[in-house]
Amino acid sequence: MRIHGRGPSGFDSPCERHSTLSVRHQEAKQAARAQFDRWASSYDRSWLRELIFYPAMRVCREEILRWQQRRGGGPYDLLDVGCATGRFLLSLLDSSDARQLVGLDYSAEMIRRFGEKIAALGDRRLRAVHGDAERLPFDAACFDVVTCCNSFHHYPHQAAVLREFHRVLRRGGVLVLVDGFRDNVIGWVLFDVAVGAAEKNVHHAAWSQVRQMCEAAGFAEIRQRKLNVLVPLLVTVAAK
């Protein structure tokens, strides 16, 4: 039986609600892509570098080193989702264990600028991919590390993104996820109020929500911590 329009209660049918949500998801993704395409030309000079970008990059490097120490070292393949112009991946070139460094972003302009850097350096370990975090264009179990810094709040279907992170990781691999911490007053005002008003269509998931989504995606050994005071970040590390 097909259901059209509203039922006797006046509420949308389940099919209509799903359709409306899908449209909103696509609108949010398109708006985010347009925003980051515009931002690409000045991204590397952004005032957010010291407040958010560099602290997130540092904690990712620390967690990768900790993971490497636990497993006894060796080469690894890394995927950075929401890589923008590739600054984090470029910072890993000094690691002799970094065998493959792949960056994916939904913004074609960000990827174009990252591609220019790769061409200038000529380092074959680097690769820039234009793609959607909800449908990663990679085979299952092809990366040892997945990182995602300061872009998770732009993903309208965060649970699907985490399932994709889990799918592309090899057994024994690690996810390092960094995003705004909104579970105290400072974080709530900064991320839920200020960033929400400025960027629209964003969702900084609560500490517990991120953990629940990671568990539902199949991750284990989930560790979480807050980083920084004035611009607090939530660091989530999970193993496959």
Secondary structure, 3 states (H helix, E strand, C coil): CCCCCECCCCCECHHHHHHHHHHHHHHHHHHHHHHHHHHHHHHHHCCHHHHHHHHHHHHHHHHHHHHHHHHCCCCEEEEEECCCCCHHHHHCCCCCCEEEEEEEECCHHHHHHHHHHHHHHCCCCEEEEECECCECCCCCCCEEEEEEECCHHHCCCHHHHHHHHHHHEEEEEEEEEEEECCCCHHHHHHHHHHHHHHHCCCCCCCHHHHHHHHHHHCCEEEEEEEECCCCCEEEEEEEC
